[in-house]
Amino acid sequence: MSWEIADGELTPDAAPPWLAPLVTDPTLIKDAYRRRVPAEVLAALTAANATAAVTGARRDAAVLVLFSGPQDGAPGELPADADLLVTVRAATLRHHAGQAAFPGGAADPGDRSPVHTALREATEETALQASRLRTLATLDTMFIPPSGFQVVPVLAYSVDPGPVAVVDQSETAVVARVPVRAFVNPANRLMVYRKENTRRSAGPAFLLNQMLVWGFTGHVIAAMLDVAGWTQPWDTDSVHELGDAMARLEAEGSYGEVQR
């Protein structure tokens, strides 16, 4: 399988000014991502990646990071109506069940590039019309254990992507265009860690009214907020075990008004 970006697949000039910091130098996003990951976690990821390479367990994958909003604006100034496409994976899936995620998945043998994979998977999961968006840039590849995916995030933009919805409930539980201001809102931010790990390994997360966004997706969103200049001061000492954070989400009435 050829896994290279073809001429014309990326159109960075289509980015509105408010997305320009993310497109001008996409490597800054991975740099910001790595700054938030504890050294021991980075070491474990590097070791797992090396092992997967030796055993042949690594698989190519891509996700679509789709922002929508107005074409005007200024760098560092987030439009009030900007949104980000996010899904929640079905609870029955083998890998990352119940997690919030960008639409995307593993490359098929016929896929030409990460852009092709991201658009195909997003269309299959959300009924998105790919003709209504422009792909702007690819971010650095990131390795995600235990699935063994080498994921290429594909940054994209649309003035209006149109309606989106769950296509297959066996794969996807929720499809939502989440206001970016909900991720920026300090009241929605926290740090989470898995029970089998320590608080030192906690990573950025977002507790919204439909989902807890954490893990790889939470890290990427947090890094993008930093690079774009949208991050507001928030309580980084608000650290919760993952199960406790999920329980807060599931408590009836707890977060009906948080996403704003």
C-alpha positions in Angstrom: 0.0 0.0 0.0 1.3 3.4 -0.9 1.1 5.7 2.2 2.1 9.2 0.9 0.3 12.5 0.5 -0.5 13.1 -3.2 -0.2 16.4 -4.9 -3.3 18.5 -4.4 -4.6 16.6 -1.4 -3.7 19.3 1.1 -4.8 22.9 0.6 -3.3 24.9 3.5 -4.3 28.2 1.8 -7.9 27.3 2.5 -7.4 27.7 6.2 -9.2 30.7 7.8 -6.9 33.1 9.8 -8.0 31.7 13.2 -6.7 28.3 12.2 -3.5 29.6 10.7 -1.3 28.8 13.7 -2.2 25.1 13.5 -1.4 25.0 9.7 1.7 27.1 9.5 3.8 24.7 11.5 1.9 21.5 12.4 5.0 20.0 14.2 4.3 22.5 17.0 1.2 20.4 17.9 3.2 17.3 18.6 5.8 19.4 20.6 2.9 20.7 22.7 1.5 17.2 23.1 4.8 15.8 24.3 5.3 18.6 26.8 2.1 17.4 28.6 3.2 13.7 28.7 5.2 12.6 31.7 8.7 11.3 30.9 8.0 7.8 32.1 4.9 7.6 29.8 6.8 8.8 26.8 9.5 6.2 27.5 6.8 3.5 27.7 5.3 4.7 24.4 8.6 4.7 22.7 9.4 1.1 23.9 5.9 -0.1 22.9 6.4 1.5 19.4 9.7 -0.2 19.0 8.3 -3.6 20.0 5.4 -3.2 17.6 7.8 -2.4 14.8 9.9 -5.5 15.5 6.9 -7.8 15.8 5.0 -6.3 12.8 2.1 -5.3 15.0 2.0 -1.7 13.9 -0.9 -0.6 11.6 -1.3 2.5 9.6 -4.4 4.6 10.6 -5.6 8.2 10.2 -8.2 10.4 11.9 -10.0 13.5 10.7 -9.6 16.6 12.8 -12.4 18.7 11.3 -12.9 22.3 12.4 -15.9 24.3 11.2 -16.5 28.0 11.4 -16.4 31.4 9.6 -13.8 32.2 7.0 -12.8 35.5 8.6 -11.2 36.2 11.9 -7.7 36.6 13.3 -4.9 34.3 14.5 -5.4 33.6 18.2 -9.0 34.8 18.2 -11.5 31.9 18.4 -14.8 32.5 16.6 -17.8 32.0 18.9 -19.4 29.5 16.6 -16.4 27.4 15.7 -16.8 23.7 16.3 -14.9 20.4 16.2 -16.2 17.0 15.0 -16.0 14.3 17.7 -17.4 10.8 18.0 -17.9 8.4 20.9 -17.0 4.8 20.0 -19.5 2.0 20.7 -19.1 0.3 24.0 -18.9 -3.1 22.2 -15.7 -2.4 20.2 -12.5 -4.4 20.8 -10.2 -1.3 21.1 -10.9 2.0 22.9 -14.6 1.1 23.5 -16.7 4.0 24.8 -14.0 6.5 24.2 -14.5 9.9 22.6 -12.4 10.1 19.4 -11.9 11.9 16.1 -13.6 10.0 13.3 -11.1 7.7 11.6 -9.5 4.2 11.7 -7.2 1.7 10.1 -6.1 2.1 6.5 -7.6 -0.3 4.0 -5.3 -1.9 1.3 -6.7 0.3 -1.3 -6.2 3.6 0.5 -3.9 6.0 -1.3 -2.9 8.2 1.7 -3.7 9.2 5.2 -6.0 11.8 3.8 -7.9 9.1 1.8 -8.2 7.0 4.9 -9.4 9.8 7.2 -12.0 11.0 4.7 -13.2 7.4 4.0 -13.5 6.5 7.6 -15.2 9.8 8.6 -17.7 9.4 5.8 -18.5 5.9 6.9 -18.9 6.8 10.6 -20.6 10.2 10.4 -22.2 10.5 6.9 -20.0 13.5 6.3 -19.9 15.0 2.8 -16.2 15.1 2.0 -16.8 17.6 -0.8 -17.8 20.2 1.8 -14.4 20.4 3.5 -10.8 21.1 2.7 -7.9 19.1 4.1 -5.2 21.5 5.3 -2.3 19.6 6.8 -1.2 16.3 8.3 0.1 16.3 11.9 3.0 14.1 13.0 2.3 10.4 13.3 1.5 9.2 16.8 1.6 5.7 18.1 -1.3 4.4 20.2 -1.0 1.2 22.2 -2.7 -1.3 22.8 -4.3 -1.1 19.3 -0.9 -0.7 17.6 -2.1 2.1 15.4 0.4 4.6 13.9 -2.1 7.4 13.6 -1.8 10.4 11.3 -4.2 13.2 12.3 -5.5 15.0 9.2 -6.4 18.6 9.9 -9.4 19.9 7.9 -11.7 22.8 7.6 -15.2 23.5 6.4 -17.4 26.6 6.5 -20.3 24.3 7.1 -19.9 20.5 6.8 -23.6 20.0 6.8 -25.5 17.4 8.9 -23.6 14.5 10.6 -25.1 11.5 12.3 -24.3 8.0 13.6 -24.2 5.6 10.6 -23.6 2.3 12.4 -24.5 2.0 16.1 -22.3 -1.1 16.4 -19.3 1.2 15.8 -20.3 4.6 16.9 -22.5 5.8 19.8 -22.4 9.6 19.4 -21.5 12.0 16.6 -21.3 15.6 17.6 -20.1 19.0 16.3 -18.8 20.2 19.7 -18.3 24.0 20.1 -14.6 24.7 20.5 -15.5 27.0 23.3 -16.6 24.0 25.3 -13.0 22.7 25.2 -11.6 26.1 26.0 -14.0 26.6 29.0 -11.8 26.1 32.2 -14.9 24.6 34.0 -14.8 21.6 31.6 -11.1 20.8 32.0 -9.5 18.2 34.2 -6.7 15.7 34.3 -7.4 11.9 34.4 -5.4 8.8 34.9 -6.1 5.0 34.8 -6.5 3.1 38.0 -3.5 0.9 37.2 -1.3 3.9 36.8 -0.4 6.8 39.2 -1.6 10.4 39.4 1.7 11.4 37.9 0.6 9.8 34.6 -2.5 11.9 34.4 -3.3 13.6 31.0 -5.6 16.4 29.9 -9.3 15.7 29.6 -12.6 17.5 28.9 -15.8 16.7 30.7 -18.7 17.7 28.5 -22.4 16.9 28.5 -22.2 14.0 26.2 -18.7 12.7 26.6 -15.4 12.5 28.5 -12.7 13.3 26.0 -9.3 12.0 27.3 -6.4 9.8 26.1 -4.9 10.5 22.6 -7.8 12.7 21.6 -7.7 14.8 24.8 -3.9 15.3 24.3 -4.3 16.4 20.7 -7.1 18.8 21.5 -5.2 20.3 24.5 -2.1 20.7 22.3 -4.1 22.4 19.5 -5.6 24.8 22.0 -2.1 25.7 23.2 -0.7 26.2 19.7 -3.6 28.2 18.5 -3.5 30.5 21.5 -6.9 29.6 22.8 -6.0 28.0 26.1 -7.4 29.8 29.2 -6.0 29.3 32.7 -7.6 26.2 34.3 -7.2 24.1 37.4 -4.5 21.5 36.5 -4.7 20.2 40.1 -8.1 18.8 39.3 -6.9 15.2 38.9 -9.3 12.3 38.8 -9.1 8.6 38.3 -10.7 7.7 35.0 -13.5 5.6 36.5 -14.4 8.4 38.9 -14.5 10.9 36.0 -16.7 8.7 34.0 -19.0 8.3 37.0 -19.3 12.1 37.1 -20.3 12.1 33.5 -22.9 9.4 33.9 -24.5 10.9 37.0 -28.0 12.1 36.0 -28.2 15.8 35.6 -24.5 16.4 36.5 -23.4 17.9 33.2 -26.4 19.1 31.3 -25.2 22.7 31.3 -21.4 22.2 31.2 -20.9 22.3 27.4 -20.9 26.0 26.7 
